[in-house]
């Protein structure tokens, strides 16, 4: 019996040393065995549009003082804690990068060709990739970029943010210029523009304008940024100018995969801020300065769309008066409500800012007028409340403010641009937070009970907790580019000078 047992053991050991062919045992008999370009694209876009929760959606709305917290106030008071970036790198950026590589390697395959011109497919993925990388670096500062999406590299370097911006602009230009607007098959899986490549080109150029302006406070980058801004502005494909060219995300409550992320948060925990409602109501003459960060005296009809009870006060953020309790409108806060991805108003405001900085010869007043006009028109179209009847009155008042040398002190034109971006970007908190940190308007007073190191409004998110353990070289290089060189939420990132 012992001999038989030893013989069987020997057979098992010998068998284990052979290269065994298990055939299809590890293949999923139901799921796809090859990547699907349209599914990778749609999945990456939807995952990005769907990011919810305070860290991934609402926190910046506290930093720019659009909203206050009712029950849980740590984020509103600038709690400084590490924030994971996996929701943006995993199944968002990785989807786009995998798709680009797969389409490049299989561009003549019938399946790939059936999903659109391969170059157009790659271009859409590249534009989304550039957008998300800009989104992440604006949040943290230096981040993994050039080595970030190599699955074999577990410790990618952190690229300097200014170099990342150069890479993003180059990526957008390359994508824009490889687009074939005459392709016979529309890109499949495009949940933003449904394969309209002319609109993707305009989006790419508009993103270049925005990225170039984000370098405007870095003295060594101004010449480069101005050159890239004008090159994109004057490109034959154009920029987003009409509401019909805007990129909006359309949600559907019947689809668990694509519901407005505000609807996943408890509305009972949030109020609009009194600072914001005072500004929209034009109450600067009668409101305490700490409760109204703008000097705007003219009522803004966009409050009818933003507030659930227009005319009521929001809840005070940084002043002693508690104010009222109006909340974000259910026009926006519901599973089906669309959210802006990129609008004509944002592009016109960038052009107004560039004119104010002397980067272009465009007329500032015209750009500001177009920005406000398209903002009113777009909101009316998307939320079903026509506010366009009051456009002219508000536009005239804002143009007058911008040309009044005594308006608020300092540069009146840049002040008005900053204030108008503050309204036009609502409710996209991350995007406005990036604008506010750079422009500095409206002037916001920090929360009086802030709990971060300096009591100042956060300038960034703190790096993920695992980074200093698993990627110490990258982490340490990223921290060294902060001012001060400490991994805190009040340290400044390279473009935030």
Kinemage of the C-alpha trace (Angstrom):
@kinemage 1
@onewidth
@group {chain A} dominant
@subgroup {mainchain}
@vectorlist {calphas} color= white
{ca unk a 1} P 0.000 0.000 0.000
{ca unk a 2} L 2.833 2.390 0.860
{ca unk a 3} L 4.476 1.700 -2.492
{ca unk a 4} L 1.238 2.462 -4.327
{ca unk a 5} L 0.854 5.746 -2.411
{ca unk a 6} L 4.431 6.775 -3.211
{ca unk a 7} L 3.889 5.931 -6.878
{ca unk a 8} L 0.759 8.099 -7.074
{ca unk a 9} L 2.534 11.012 -5.376
{ca unk a 10} L 5.404 10.706 -7.842
{ca unk a 11} L 2.962 10.822 -10.748
{ca unk a 12} L 1.349 13.964 -9.332
{ca unk a 13} L 4.721 15.659 -8.868
{ca unk a 14} L 5.896 14.737 -12.346
{ca unk a 15} L 2.576 15.846 -13.832
{ca unk a 16} L 2.810 19.196 -12.081
{ca unk a 17} L 6.149 19.901 -13.793
{ca unk a 18} L 4.682 19.635 -17.287
{ca unk a 19} L 3.244 22.497 -19.324
{ca unk a 20} L -0.401 21.528 -19.346
{ca unk a 21} L -2.829 22.806 -21.959
{ca unk a 22} L -6.110 23.599 -20.254
{ca unk a 23} L -7.736 24.754 -23.465
{ca unk a 24} L -10.610 27.215 -22.939
{ca unk a 25} L -10.976 26.575 -19.221
{ca unk a 26} L -10.081 30.202 -18.322
{ca unk a 27} L -12.210 31.834 -21.005
{ca unk a 28} L -15.553 33.366 -20.144
{ca unk a 29} L -18.105 31.470 -22.272
{ca unk a 30} L -20.562 34.365 -22.051
{ca unk a 31} L -18.547 37.587 -22.013
{ca unk a 32} L -16.441 38.974 -24.891
{ca unk a 33} L -12.919 37.640 -25.326
{ca unk a 34} L -11.752 40.699 -27.292
{ca unk a 35} L -12.128 44.363 -26.305
{ca unk a 36} L -15.090 46.200 -27.783
{ca unk a 37} L -14.031 49.727 -28.822
{ca unk a 38} L -17.527 51.171 -28.493
{ca unk a 39} L -18.017 49.623 -25.040
{ca unk a 40} L -14.611 50.766 -23.789
{ca unk a 41} L -15.342 54.310 -24.957
{ca unk a 42} L -18.874 54.437 -23.572
{ca unk a 43} L -17.789 52.775 -20.333
{ca unk a 44} L -14.947 55.220 -19.748
{ca unk a 45} L -17.165 58.223 -20.451
{ca unk a 46} L -20.048 56.972 -18.310
{ca unk a 47} L -17.770 56.093 -15.404
{ca unk a 48} L -16.372 59.622 -15.509
{ca unk a 49} L -19.783 61.287 -15.779
{ca unk a 50} L -21.157 59.149 -12.942
{ca unk a 51} L -18.562 59.786 -10.237
{ca unk a 52} L -20.582 60.680 -7.162
{ca unk a 53} L -20.003 61.223 -3.455
{ca unk a 54} L -18.556 64.225 -1.697
{ca unk a 55} L -14.907 63.621 -2.619
{ca unk a 56} L -15.702 62.989 -6.277
{ca unk a 57} L -18.507 65.418 -6.911
{ca unk a 58} L -19.644 67.946 -4.330
{ca unk a 59} L -16.627 69.018 -2.238
{ca unk a 60} L -15.508 71.823 -4.567
{ca unk a 61} L -18.997 73.326 -4.400
{ca unk a 62} L -18.134 74.108 -0.765
{ca unk a 63} L -14.725 75.555 -1.632
{ca unk a 64} L -16.218 77.998 -4.163
{ca unk a 65} L -19.098 78.650 -1.741
{ca unk a 66} L -21.977 77.612 -3.934
{ca unk a 67} L -23.264 75.302 -1.206
{ca unk a 68} L -23.041 74.682 2.509
{ca unk a 69} L -23.425 71.461 4.491
{ca unk a 70} L -26.253 70.986 6.915
{ca unk a 71} L -25.430 67.860 8.936
{ca unk a 72} L -21.898 66.723 8.193
{ca unk a 73} L -19.729 69.827 7.970
{ca unk a 74} L -16.148 68.531 7.838
{ca unk a 75} L -15.770 68.964 4.076
{ca unk a 76} L -17.266 72.456 4.210
{ca unk a 77} L -14.688 73.291 6.903
{ca unk a 78} L -11.811 71.994 4.772
{ca unk a 79} L -10.995 68.665 6.412
{ca unk a 80} L -7.560 67.675 5.118
{ca unk a 81} L -7.446 63.986 4.300
{ca unk a 82} L -5.965 61.839 1.520
{ca unk a 83} L -8.298 61.386 -1.447
{ca unk a 84} L -7.956 58.330 -3.688
{ca unk a 85} L -7.642 58.955 -7.422
{ca unk a 86} L -8.535 55.428 -8.575
{ca unk a 87} L -12.058 56.470 -9.719
{ca unk a 88} L -10.379 58.538 -12.441
{ca unk a 89} L -7.429 56.311 -13.345
{ca unk a 90} L -9.229 52.951 -13.181
{ca unk a 91} L -11.961 52.277 -15.772
{ca unk a 92} L -11.802 55.838 -17.046
{ca unk a 93} L -8.292 56.665 -18.238
{ca unk a 94} L -7.458 52.961 -18.492
{ca unk a 95} L -10.485 52.448 -20.773
{ca unk a 96} L -9.403 55.223 -23.127
{ca unk a 97} L -5.777 54.070 -23.232
{ca unk a 98} L -6.700 50.405 -23.810
{ca unk a 99} L -9.037 51.503 -26.581
{ca unk a 100} L -6.409 53.626 -28.310
{ca unk a 101} L -3.920 50.757 -28.309
{ca unk a 102} L -6.464 48.175 -29.439
{ca unk a 103} L -7.811 50.273 -32.310
{ca unk a 104} L -4.273 51.076 -33.446
{ca unk a 105} L -3.382 47.383 -33.464
{ca unk a 106} L -6.602 46.273 -35.194
{ca unk a 107} L -7.468 49.238 -37.402
{ca unk a 108} L -8.153 47.039 -40.448
{ca unk a 109} L -10.395 44.562 -38.613
{ca unk a 110} L -14.008 44.527 -39.764
{ca unk a 111} L -15.285 44.896 -36.193
{ca unk a 112} L -13.209 48.016 -35.574
{ca unk a 113} L -14.187 49.526 -38.926
{ca unk a 114} L -17.853 48.933 -38.170
{ca unk a 115} L -17.535 51.225 -35.155
{ca unk a 116} L -16.260 54.232 -37.092
{ca unk a 117} L -13.168 55.531 -38.795
{ca unk a 118} L -10.246 54.247 -36.662
{ca unk a 119} L -8.604 57.680 -36.509
{ca unk a 120} L -11.860 59.260 -35.388
{ca unk a 121} L -12.292 56.623 -32.694
{ca unk a 122} L -8.760 57.214 -31.468
{ca unk a 123} L -9.273 60.996 -31.543
{ca unk a 124} L -12.379 60.842 -29.342
{ca unk a 125} L -10.552 58.637 -26.833
{ca unk a 126} L -7.558 61.000 -26.873
{ca unk a 127} L -9.676 64.105 -26.266
{ca unk a 128} L -11.405 62.418 -23.349
{ca unk a 129} L -8.047 61.230 -22.033
{ca unk a 130} L -6.648 64.780 -22.207
{ca unk a 131} L -9.726 66.182 -20.472
{ca unk a 132} L -9.508 63.704 -17.588
{ca unk a 133} L -5.756 64.185 -17.118
{ca unk a 134} L -6.315 67.959 -16.908
{ca unk a 135} L -9.118 67.342 -14.440
{ca unk a 136} L -6.848 65.251 -12.178
{ca unk a 137} L -3.759 67.473 -12.306
{ca unk a 138} L -5.919 70.506 -11.495
{ca unk a 139} L -6.977 68.672 -8.336
{ca unk a 140} L -3.617 67.365 -7.073
{ca unk a 141} L -0.737 69.124 -8.872
{ca unk a 142} L 1.997 66.800 -10.162
{ca unk a 143} L 0.545 63.374 -10.998
{ca unk a 144} L 1.489 60.217 -12.917
{ca unk a 145} L 1.062 61.123 -16.577
{ca unk a 146} L 3.673 59.891 -19.064
{ca unk a 147} L 4.036 56.498 -17.301
{ca unk a 148} L 0.613 56.379 -15.678
{ca unk a 149} L -1.183 53.896 -17.917
{ca unk a 150} L 1.554 51.285 -18.334
{ca unk a 151} L 0.177 48.205 -16.502
{ca unk a 152} L 3.712 46.859 -16.023
{ca unk a 153} L 4.897 49.981 -14.218
{ca unk a 154} L 3.725 49.885 -10.621
{ca unk a 155} L 5.635 53.024 -9.590
{ca unk a 156} L 5.082 55.593 -12.364
{ca unk a 157} L 6.897 58.876 -12.034
{ca unk a 158} L 5.005 62.042 -11.168
{ca unk a 159} L 5.334 64.489 -14.053
{ca unk a 160} L 5.651 68.190 -13.361
{ca unk a 161} L 2.290 69.870 -13.812
{ca unk a 162} L 3.552 72.394 -16.354
{ca unk a 163} L 4.982 69.568 -18.470
{ca unk a 164} L 1.665 67.745 -18.124
{ca unk a 165} L -0.118 70.802 -19.505
{ca unk a 166} L 2.195 70.837 -22.515
{ca unk a 167} L 1.422 67.144 -23.030
{ca unk a 168} L -2.322 67.733 -22.733
{ca unk a 169} L -2.278 70.557 -25.282
{ca unk a 170} L -0.186 68.439 -27.678
{ca unk a 171} L -2.612 65.532 -27.222
{ca unk a 172} L -5.604 67.744 -28.020
{ca unk a 173} L -3.926 69.154 -31.130
{ca unk a 174} L -2.971 65.703 -32.381
{ca unk a 175} L -6.483 64.381 -31.825
{ca unk a 176} L -8.108 67.388 -33.481
{ca unk a 177} L -5.890 67.146 -36.549
{ca unk a 178} L -6.395 63.413 -37.125
{ca unk a 179} L -10.182 63.746 -37.301
{ca unk a 180} L -11.864 62.943 -40.607
{ca unk a 181} L -15.154 64.866 -40.635
{ca unk a 182} L -16.173 63.146 -43.898
{ca unk a 183} L -16.050 59.606 -42.539
{ca unk a 184} L -19.058 57.552 -43.575
{ca unk a 185} L -19.436 55.642 -40.288
{ca unk a 186} L -20.011 57.592 -37.069
{ca unk a 187} L -17.992 56.702 -33.999
{ca unk a 188} L -19.921 54.183 -31.908
{ca unk a 189} L -20.036 54.466 -28.123
{ca unk a 190} L -19.833 58.262 -28.164
{ca unk a 191} L -22.395 59.219 -25.531
{ca unk a 192} L -21.454 62.909 -25.659
{ca unk a 193} L -21.695 63.969 -29.330
{ca unk a 194} L -23.053 60.805 -30.972
{ca unk a 195} L -20.162 60.688 -33.411
{ca unk a 196} L -20.352 64.306 -34.658
{ca unk a 197} L -16.664 64.868 -35.372
{ca unk a 198} L -16.962 68.565 -36.215
{ca unk a 199} L -18.177 69.138 -32.659
{ca unk a 200} L -15.295 67.076 -31.279
{ca unk a 201} L -12.863 69.334 -33.146
{ca unk a 202} L -14.516 72.424 -31.676
{ca unk a 203} L -14.380 70.870 -28.224
{ca unk a 204} L -10.660 70.127 -28.636
{ca unk a 205} L -9.935 73.736 -29.599
{ca unk a 206} L -12.051 75.072 -26.737
{ca unk a 207} L -10.174 72.843 -24.289
{ca unk a 208} L -6.877 74.208 -25.601
{ca unk a 209} L -8.076 77.763 -24.905
{ca unk a 210} L -8.927 76.780 -21.354
{ca unk a 211} L -5.682 74.873 -20.759
{ca unk a 212} L -3.587 77.729 -22.113
{ca unk a 213} L -5.280 80.248 -19.820
{ca unk a 214} L -4.643 77.976 -16.851
{ca unk a 215} L -0.931 78.759 -17.310
{ca unk a 216} L -1.498 82.538 -17.310
{ca unk a 217} L -0.046 83.072 -13.818
{ca unk a 218} L 3.184 81.180 -14.562
{ca unk a 219} L 5.531 83.885 -15.831
{ca unk a 220} L 7.754 81.535 -17.828
{ca unk a 221} L 4.729 80.057 -19.642
{ca unk a 222} L 2.831 83.157 -20.739
{ca unk a 223} L 4.355 83.409 -24.213
{ca unk a 224} L 3.784 79.707 -24.882
{ca unk a 225} L 0.233 79.859 -23.512
{ca unk a 226} L -0.695 82.937 -25.545
{ca unk a 227} L 0.648 81.323 -28.715
{ca unk a 228} L -1.308 78.106 -28.169
{ca unk a 229} L -4.459 80.055 -27.273
{ca unk a 230} L -4.380 82.057 -30.500
{ca unk a 231} L -3.488 79.035 -32.601
{ca unk a 232} L -6.550 77.152 -31.350
{ca unk a 233} L -8.797 80.222 -31.534
{ca unk a 234} L -7.888 80.801 -35.177
{ca unk a 235} L -7.929 77.131 -36.213
{ca unk a 236} L -10.163 76.390 -39.187
{ca unk a 237} L -12.290 73.906 -37.193
{ca unk a 238} L -13.429 76.684 -34.859
{ca unk a 239} L -14.386 76.620 -31.191
{ca unk a 240} L -17.678 76.136 -29.353
{ca unk a 241} L -19.700 79.279 -30.043
{ca unk a 242} L -23.315 78.137 -30.394
{ca unk a 243} L -25.503 76.331 -27.886
{ca unk a 244} L -25.995 73.636 -30.534
{ca unk a 245} L -22.251 72.865 -30.364
{ca unk a 246} L -22.148 72.431 -26.591
{ca unk a 247} L -21.343 69.150 -24.883
{ca unk a 248} L -23.908 68.084 -22.289
{ca unk a 249} L -24.292 64.813 -20.425
{ca unk a 250} L -27.838 63.463 -20.619
{ca unk a 251} L -28.850 61.172 -17.785
{ca unk a 252} L -31.639 58.594 -17.543
{ca unk a 253} L -33.267 57.464 -14.294
{ca unk a 254} L -34.169 54.158 -15.963
{ca unk a 255} L -30.476 53.348 -16.357
{ca unk a 256} L -28.623 52.577 -13.149
{ca unk a 257} L -25.421 53.127 -15.108
{ca unk a 258} L -26.204 56.723 -16.047
{ca unk a 259} L -28.032 58.733 -13.398
{ca unk a 260} L -27.266 62.322 -12.467
{ca unk a 261} L -24.682 62.048 -9.634
{ca unk a 262} L -26.421 64.731 -7.562
{ca unk a 263} L -29.337 62.336 -7.146
{ca unk a 264} L -27.046 59.944 -5.241
{ca unk a 265} L -26.496 62.517 -2.493
{ca unk a 266} L -28.943 63.463 0.254
{ca unk a 267} L -30.404 66.878 -0.614
{ca unk a 268} L -31.313 67.332 3.057
{ca unk a 269} L -27.600 67.727 3.815
{ca unk a 270} L -27.065 70.740 1.544
{ca unk a 271} L -28.132 74.375 1.173
{ca unk a 272} L -27.191 76.941 -1.399
{ca unk a 273} L -24.946 79.496 0.272
{ca unk a 274} L -26.173 82.943 1.169
{ca unk a 275} L -23.053 84.294 -0.525
{ca unk a 276} L -24.233 82.774 -3.800
{ca unk a 277} L -27.917 83.692 -3.513
{ca unk a 278} L -27.061 87.259 -2.475
{ca unk a 279} L -24.924 87.621 -5.575
{ca unk a 280} L -27.634 86.188 -7.828
{ca unk a 281} L -30.212 88.476 -6.269
{ca unk a 282} L -28.048 91.557 -6.701
{ca unk a 283} L -28.214 92.479 -3.034
{ca unk a 284} L -24.709 93.868 -2.679
{ca unk a 285} L -25.944 97.256 -1.459
{ca unk a 286} L -27.850 95.810 1.467
{ca unk a 287} L -25.955 92.644 2.345
{ca unk a 288} L -22.912 92.441 4.647
{ca unk a 289} L -19.733 92.262 2.582
{ca unk a 290} L -18.811 88.896 4.094
{ca unk a 291} L -22.092 87.448 2.848
{ca unk a 292} L -21.743 88.684 -0.716
{ca unk a 293} L -18.445 88.026 -2.435
{ca unk a 294} L -19.346 90.104 -5.490
{ca unk a 295} L -20.260 93.714 -5.984
{ca unk a 296} L -22.908 92.831 -8.545
{ca unk a 297} L -26.020 94.960 -8.005
{ca unk a 298} L -28.180 93.483 -10.771
{ca unk a 299} L -30.525 90.524 -10.283
{ca unk a 300} L -29.455 87.469 -12.252
{ca unk a 301} L -32.334 85.414 -13.698
{ca unk a 302} L -30.225 82.252 -13.571
{ca unk a 303} L -31.282 82.010 -9.931
{ca unk a 304} L -34.672 80.802 -11.226
{ca unk a 305} L -32.933 77.670 -12.482
{ca unk a 306} L -30.319 77.221 -9.752
{ca unk a 307} L -32.505 77.698 -6.658
{ca unk a 308} L -35.437 75.579 -5.557
{ca unk a 309} L -37.078 78.682 -4.070
{ca unk a 310} L -35.827 81.713 -6.026
{ca unk a 311} L -35.759 84.890 -3.975
{ca unk a 312} L -35.089 83.081 -0.699
{ca unk a 313} L -31.775 83.357 1.081
{ca unk a 314} L -29.252 80.605 1.095
{ca unk a 315} L -27.527 79.476 4.274
{ca unk a 316} L -24.590 81.654 5.308
{ca unk a 317} L -21.153 80.171 4.751
{ca unk a 318} L -18.653 82.569 6.292
{ca unk a 319} L -20.742 85.186 8.081
{ca unk a 320} L -22.547 85.027 11.407
{ca unk a 321} L -26.074 85.417 10.047
{ca unk a 322} L -27.379 81.896 9.439
{ca unk a 323} L -29.649 83.074 6.624
{ca unk a 324} L -32.296 80.900 5.017
{ca unk a 325} L -32.422 77.398 3.675
{ca unk a 326} L -32.983 77.360 -0.074
{ca unk a 327} L -31.456 74.405 -1.892
{ca unk a 328} L -30.238 73.562 -5.364
{ca unk a 329} L -33.179 73.324 -7.734
{ca unk a 330} L -34.750 69.948 -8.442
{ca unk a 331} L -34.413 70.961 -12.089
{ca unk a 332} L -30.742 70.020 -11.590
{ca unk a 333} L -30.843 67.715 -8.579
{ca unk a 334} L -32.695 64.719 -10.031
{ca unk a 335} L -31.696 61.473 -11.766
{ca unk a 336} L -32.687 62.677 -15.258
{ca unk a 337} L -31.294 66.209 -15.175
{ca unk a 338} L -28.559 66.950 -17.735
{ca unk a 339} L -25.257 68.490 -16.666
{ca unk a 340} L -22.893 70.622 -18.754
{ca unk a 341} L -19.623 69.105 -19.927
{ca unk a 342} L -18.489 72.103 -21.968
{ca unk a 343} L -20.526 75.139 -22.988
{ca unk a 344} L -20.323 78.112 -25.306
{ca unk a 345} L -20.469 80.440 -22.298
{ca unk a 346} L -17.303 78.894 -20.859
{ca unk a 347} L -15.483 79.397 -24.153
{ca unk a 348} L -16.666 82.998 -24.553
{ca unk a 349} L -15.594 83.761 -20.986
{ca unk a 350} L -12.143 82.377 -21.769
{ca unk a 351} L -12.047 84.633 -24.816
{ca unk a 352} L -13.162 87.614 -22.719
{ca unk a 353} L -10.411 86.861 -20.227
{ca unk a 354} L -7.812 86.564 -22.985
{ca unk a 355} L -8.934 89.928 -24.383
{ca unk a 356} L -8.693 91.479 -20.913
{ca unk a 357} L -5.141 90.122 -20.580
{ca unk a 358} L -4.161 91.529 -23.982
{ca unk a 359} L -3.628 88.071 -25.485
{ca unk a 360} L -5.958 88.729 -28.428
{ca unk a 361} L -7.401 91.635 -30.371
{ca unk a 362} L -10.977 90.455 -29.774
{ca unk a 363} L -13.405 92.947 -28.263
{ca unk a 364} L -13.885 92.282 -24.559
{ca unk a 365} L -17.426 93.666 -24.392
{ca unk a 366} L -18.550 91.452 -27.274
{ca unk a 367} L -17.054 88.326 -25.723
{ca unk a 368} L -18.642 89.063 -22.332
{ca unk a 369} L -22.005 89.775 -23.983
{ca unk a 370} L -21.867 86.514 -25.933
{ca unk a 371} L -20.890 84.587 -22.804
{ca unk a 372} L -23.867 85.757 -20.772
{ca unk a 373} L -26.291 85.512 -23.702
{ca unk a 374} L -25.357 81.906 -24.491
{ca unk a 375} L -25.399 80.988 -20.787
{ca unk a 376} L -28.993 82.231 -20.470
{ca unk a 377} L -29.995 80.537 -23.720
{ca unk a 378} L -28.367 77.215 -22.870
{ca unk a 379} L -29.867 76.995 -19.383
{ca unk a 380} L -33.300 77.871 -20.763
{ca unk a 381} L -33.017 75.138 -23.389
{ca unk a 382} L -31.759 72.416 -21.086
{ca unk a 383} L -33.888 73.047 -17.996
{ca unk a 384} L -37.126 74.246 -19.558
{ca unk a 385} L -37.374 77.629 -17.806
{ca unk a 386} L -37.129 80.557 -20.203
{ca unk a 387} L -35.012 83.272 -18.598
{ca unk a 388} L -33.850 84.909 -21.817
{ca unk a 389} L -36.228 87.865 -21.450
{ca unk a 390} L -33.941 89.472 -18.870
{ca unk a 391} L -30.707 88.881 -20.757
{ca unk a 392} L -30.240 92.399 -22.141
{ca unk a 393} L -30.686 94.152 -18.790
{ca unk a 394} L -28.207 91.896 -17.063
{ca unk a 395} L -25.686 92.032 -19.916
{ca unk a 396} L -25.732 95.847 -20.005
{ca unk a 397} L -25.139 96.029 -16.258
{ca unk a 398} L -22.225 93.597 -16.347
{ca unk a 399} L -20.540 95.276 -19.313
{ca unk a 400} L -20.866 98.589 -17.477
{ca unk a 401} L -19.277 97.049 -14.361
{ca unk a 402} L -16.369 95.705 -16.386
{ca unk a 403} L -15.689 99.136 -17.867
{ca unk a 404} L -15.975 101.012 -14.560
{ca unk a 405} L -12.442 101.652 -13.211
{ca unk a 406} L -13.898 101.971 -9.724
{ca unk a 407} L -15.735 98.665 -9.833
{ca unk a 408} L -14.563 96.706 -6.810
{ca unk a 409} L -10.990 97.930 -7.018
{ca unk a 410} L -8.316 96.200 -9.026
{ca unk a 411} L -8.866 94.965 -12.563
{ca unk a 412} L -12.591 95.397 -13.231
{ca unk a 413} L -12.577 93.272 -16.381
{ca unk a 414} L -10.902 90.274 -14.756
{ca unk a 415} L -13.120 90.691 -11.703
{ca unk a 416} L -16.271 90.509 -13.837
{ca unk a 417} L -14.901 87.534 -15.796
{ca unk a 418} L -14.200 85.715 -12.522
{ca unk a 419} L -17.648 86.506 -11.168
{ca unk a 420} L -19.334 85.420 -14.379
{ca unk a 421} L -17.399 82.151 -14.487
{ca unk a 422} L -18.522 81.587 -10.899
{ca unk a 423} L -22.139 81.650 -12.104
{ca unk a 424} L -21.762 80.101 -15.576
{ca unk a 425} L -19.949 76.978 -14.331
{ca unk a 426} L -22.656 76.089 -11.781
{ca unk a 427} L -23.038 73.290 -10.680
{ca unk a 428} L -19.726 71.854 -11.989
{ca unk a 429} L -17.633 72.371 -8.872
{ca unk a 430} L -14.271 70.950 -9.925
{ca unk a 431} L -14.217 73.031 -13.095
{ca unk a 432} L -15.058 76.288 -11.306
{ca unk a 433} L -12.654 75.561 -8.444
{ca unk a 434} L -9.821 75.478 -11.005
{ca unk a 435} L -10.954 78.835 -12.441
{ca unk a 436} L -11.375 80.504 -9.051
{ca unk a 437} L -7.965 79.458 -7.732
{ca unk a 438} L -6.284 81.019 -10.756
{ca unk a 439} L -8.324 84.203 -11.260
{ca unk a 440} L -9.012 84.987 -7.603
{ca unk a 441} L -12.521 86.350 -8.205
{ca unk a 442} L -15.012 86.435 -6.669
{ca unk a 443} L -13.275 87.245 -3.409
{ca unk a 444} L -14.296 84.529 -0.967
{ca unk a 445} L -13.909 84.582 2.810
{ca unk a 446} L -12.797 81.254 4.339
{ca unk a 447} L -15.110 79.421 6.696
{ca unk a 448} L -14.655 80.862 10.213
{ca unk a 449} L -14.403 77.384 11.746
{ca unk a 450} L -11.996 75.851 9.237
{ca unk a 451} L -10.165 72.765 10.482
{ca unk a 452} L -7.246 72.523 8.037
{ca unk a 453} L -3.730 73.729 8.863
{ca unk a 454} L -4.029 77.408 7.955
{ca unk a 455} L -7.772 77.940 7.917
{ca unk a 456} L -7.621 78.869 4.232
{ca unk a 457} L -9.801 77.609 1.378
{ca unk a 458} L -8.267 74.411 -0.079
{ca unk a 459} L -6.089 74.777 -3.147
{ca unk a 460} L -5.829 71.043 -3.908
{ca unk a 461} L -6.622 67.520 -2.741
{ca unk a 462} L -4.066 65.632 -0.652
{ca unk a 463} L -2.397 62.699 -2.441
{ca unk a 464} L -3.849 59.187 -1.916
{ca unk a 465} L -2.701 57.571 1.334
{ca unk a 466} L -1.009 54.639 -0.388
{ca unk a 467} L 1.273 56.749 -2.560
{ca unk a 468} L 3.971 57.580 -0.008
{ca unk a 469} L 4.265 53.853 0.804
{ca unk a 470} L 4.045 52.204 -2.611
{ca unk a 471} L 5.439 54.963 -4.839
{ca unk a 472} L 7.645 57.065 -2.542
{ca unk a 473} L 9.879 58.482 -5.290
{ca unk a 474} L 6.911 59.740 -7.282
{ca unk a 475} L 5.129 60.991 -4.197
{ca unk a 476} L 8.146 62.878 -2.872
{ca unk a 477} L 8.800 64.556 -6.225
{ca unk a 478} L 5.155 65.652 -6.365
{ca unk a 479} L 5.309 67.138 -2.881
{ca unk a 480} L 8.504 69.044 -3.706
{ca unk a 481} L 6.663 70.945 -6.459
{ca unk a 482} L 4.051 72.254 -4.003
{ca unk a 483} L 4.234 75.630 -2.259
{ca unk a 484} L 4.911 75.064 0.583
{ca unk a 485} L 6.412 71.632 -0.127
{ca unk a 486} L 3.979 69.815 2.144
{ca unk a 487} L 1.203 67.414 1.198
{ca unk a 488} L -1.622 69.626 2.499
{ca unk a 489} L -4.846 70.829 0.955
{ca unk a 490} L -3.784 74.466 1.331
{ca unk a 491} L -0.465 74.053 -0.506
{ca unk a 492} L -0.368 75.570 -3.988
{ca unk a 493} L 0.148 73.563 -7.172
{ca unk a 494} L 2.535 74.791 -9.914
{ca unk a 495} L 0.036 76.801 -11.973
{ca unk a 496} L -1.470 78.351 -8.836
{ca unk a 497} L 1.045 81.148 -8.434
